[in-house]
Amino acid sequence: MKDEWSVGRKNHAQLSTLHSPLSTLHCLPPTFMIEFHNITRSYGRKLALNGLELTVKAGELFALLGPNGAGKTTAIKLLTGLLRPDSGGVTVCGHDLTHDGRNAAQAMGYVPDEPFLYDKLSGREFLQFAAEIRGLKVADAADAIERETKNFEMAEFLDSLIETYSHGMRQRLAFASALLHAPRVLVIDEPMVGLDPRSVRMVKDLLRRHAAAGMTIFMSTHTLAMAEEIADRIGILDGGRLQFLGTLSELQRELSSHHASLEALFLQLTEGEEEEQKKEEG
């Protein structure tokens, strides 16, 4: 069995080659790149997350699934530092979000479900602005912008004002912005919303390539077919609790449905949980 530290260093070197040398400054690989430690978070009397325990390794493509109101958005906001937990802690690349948020943020890229872009800037100006915020030097920023422009096929529209972009163009620009600083961890909320089939394929291939090079990808999605196709592991949240964590084949075995799709298994699991909650409330 390979030593985990050696494997982590190998993946780290691959990712540094794929991106820029700046990625080596973000962190040395810990055992887990993302850790939720017994997280509880409430909104008034509503318990959004109840004792969430979850870890994600380097190079893993992880999909968080759940019905509306399950706690996915809260988990994403806690992971990106937009919320603080009532109890428990979140770490990214070994950095605690509460006490070392700056280094955690530097190790992470984030693509929200509705990215905020400056309409009166061109795509290139926006990427230059994002690179400056991330602290990239001018030459490194130019190289990173050229790299992501090629990756997301944006050359034709990059110098046009963002206000003229379609939704798909905006999503590609948001992805490019999140990857400029070569993060060790990429967090994505509903990555395929509004994308045309060509862009969907582009994003899927890119996510696979980054994960193979050692990047940790954490995505929250309602697109079960995509999660089934590309995720290494899935977590299913419902009622603020993690109802399942593992691979698709493990979920099939757990529910004794060896040939069922992820959609069928998801509905079976979450509908069963909904019935249990109704019984408890009754």
Beta strands, then each sheet from edge to edge (+ up, - down):
strand 1: 34-43
strand 2: 46-56
strand 3: 61-65
strand 4: 87-92
strand 5: 95-96
strand 6: 108-111
strand 7: 185-189
strand 8: 216-220
strand 9: 233-238
strand 10: 241-246
sheet 1: 2+ 1- 4+ 5-
sheet 2: 6+ 7+ 8+ 3+ 9+ 10-
end
